[in-house]
Amino acid sequence: MTGSPLRAEGLAVGYDGADVVAGLDLEIPRAKLTAIVGANGCGKSTLLRALARLLSPRRGGVLLDGRAISELPSKEVARRLGMLPQQPTAPDGLTVEDLVARGRFPHQGLFRQWSADDEAAVEEALAATATAELRDRPIDELSGGQRQRAWIAMALAQQTELLLLDEPTTFLDLAHQVDVLDLLDGLVAERGRTVVMVLHDINQACRYADQLVAMCGGRVHAAGPPGDIVDAAFIRDVFGLEARVVEDPVTGTPLCLPTAQSRRSRTRCIS
Amino acid sequence: MSARRVTLRRRRLSARVDLGLVALLGTLAVVVLAALVTSVALGDVAIAPLDVVASLAGAGDAADEFIVLELRLPRALVALGAGAALGIAGAVFQQVTRNPLVAPDIVGVGGGAALAAVSVIVFAGFGGAGAVPLAALAGAFVAGALLYGIAWRRGVHGQRLVLVGIGLAAFCQAGVSYVLTEGRIFEVAAAYVWLVGSLNGRGWEQVWPLAVALVVLAPAVLALGRRLDVLQLGDDLARSLGVGVERVRLGLLAAAVALTGVAVSAAGAVAFVAFVSPHIARRLARTSSNQGLIPVAGACGAVLVMLADLAGRLLFAPTEIPVGIVTSVLAAPYFLVLLRRAGRVGAAG
C-alpha cells in the first residue's frame, strides 16, 4: 500500500480549557520512523493520544488508511494500531509472558482464546525484545530497562502495522535507551512497520527518525527529515534555546550543542 | 509462578487451561459440598451424613426430611449463595479499582443497603413480608448509582471511585446511626441483627433470588474477565487494545453491586467476606487471570460464610451467634496478618 497510513486533518484536541492541539495537519509516512519533539507542554503527548484515538477531537479528525478512525470498530483499530503510553503500570505479580499475551486481546474472542497465531506472536515478541528468559518473572521485579522491553514486547505481540510510543526511553539509562531505539529502528528497517514516538532528546530523535515533527504551541512548527530542518534557528524557535548545530561525527545527522539559555524566550516557542 | 498450562485447540476453538487452577477449583467444589453436607448434618439434632444424602434424594424418614429440606438445607444454601455472591463482588471491586483494600461495604454499597433496610425496620414497622430485603436491594443499587455518578468525570477512575465511596460509606453510617437513635428498643434490636448479618430462620424464599442472581451474573462477570485482565493495564492501554473501557467497567461494577445487594438482602450486612475472600483466593490460585481468580474468590466466600454460620450455630448452642459476628472474628486477625505481610513485601495482594 502507498500513501500515509495515519493522517491528521485540521485536528484540534483539548481537555477543559483552550485547545492543546490547535488545528493541525500531519501525514505519518508508511514504514518510516517518525519522532515528535517539542518543549514541555507543546502538545506532543496529546497529539499522540489523539492519533491513537485515546482522545476525541474537538474539530477535524484522524484518518487510518483514509478512513475516519473514530468510525472504525475499536477491535479493528486495535489490530492495526498499537499504542504504548508513558510509564504504564502492571498489576502486582503479573509475569512477563502473561503481560505479553495480553497484547493478543484484539485478535482473540470468546471461543478463540489462544490460537497458534497467538502463541507464535508472543514467542516472536519475546525473542525480538530479548525478554524470553524473563518470561516467568513478575514485571514489578524487573529493572527499568527490562520492564520497558517487556512492555514493548506486549505492543509487538499486538502485531499492528502502526506502533505509537510515548517517550519510550524516559527513565532508562543511556545503554538501555539505545537498546530500545535500536529495537524500534529494526522494526521499521526489517519488518516495514510504521513507528511514531514522542522523544525528549532532540539528538536521539535526529539520529533515529526518518521524519521529525516539531511541535510548538499545539501546531506543527516543522516536519521533515532531521537533516533538512534542524539548525540553530530551529532549536531557538522550538526549544527557546541558543545552540550550535553540528554534524554528528558518528551518523552524520544534526547534533545540537546548547551554548546559552535564550533570555528572550525560555519556554515560549515561536509558531 | 510458572503455571502448568495446556493448550486446547480444535478448529476455530482455542483456549489455554491452567491445570493447577482446574485442580484447585475441583478441590474447592468438594470442600463446598462437604461444608454443605456438614452444615445440614450438624445441629440440635445430629443427622448422619448418609441420612442427609438419603433425605436429599427423598428417601429419608419424615422427621429427617423436614429438618434437612425445610430447615437446614435452605439456610445452608443461603449461606453458600450469599458467600459466593460477596466473594465475587469483592473480587470485582478490588480488581476493577486495582486496590486490594476495597470492598463493596467499604465504598458505601453495603452502607446504602444498611441505611435502607434499617429505615424500613424503624420507620415503617418492618413494612410487611419481604420489605426489608427489597429495601436493602434498592439501597445497594441507589448507593452504587450514586457512587458511579459522583465519581464520573470523563470516565470513572479507580482512585476517585474509592475516595467517593469512602465518603458515601461515612454518609450512610451517619444515616444508620441517626435512624437507630429514632427507633424503639425492639426495632433497634432487630435492626442490629440485620446490620450484623444473620441467617436465622432463612428459608427457600431467600434461596431463589440468590440462585437466579448467581446463575445470571456470575457467568456475565466471567465473560468480562478477559477484558478486565486488559483493563488492569490502565485505561489508555486497554482502549488501544480495543476494550470499551467505560462499558466494561460499568458492566462489572453493576454486576458486583447487584450481587452485593442480593447477598445482603438475604443475609444482612455480613462483614469482611467480600473484602477477605479475594485475598484468600489470590493466595490459593496464584493466577493473574481474572477468569481464574473470580470463581475461586466466590468459592472461598461460600465456604467462609457456611463455616461461619455453622460455628455460630454450634459453638454456644442453644444460643446462636449471628454469622456476621463470626466472620468478623475470623477475618479481623486475617486482615492484620495481611497488613503485616504487605508491610514486609511492600505491596498487598
Interface residues (C-beta under 8 A of the other chain):
Chain A: R49 A52 R53 L54 S74 K75 E76 V77 A78 R79 L81 G82 M83 L84 P85 P88 T89 A90 P91 D92 G93 L94 T95 D98 L99 R102 G103 F105 P106 Q108 L110 F111 R112 Q113 W114 S115 A116 D118 E119 D136 R137 P138 D140 Q158
Chain B: M1 S2 T7 R9 R12 L13 S14 A15 R16 R98 A223 R226 R227 D229 V230 Q232 L233 G234 D236 L237 R239 S240 L241 G242 V243 G244 R286 S288 S289 A347 G349
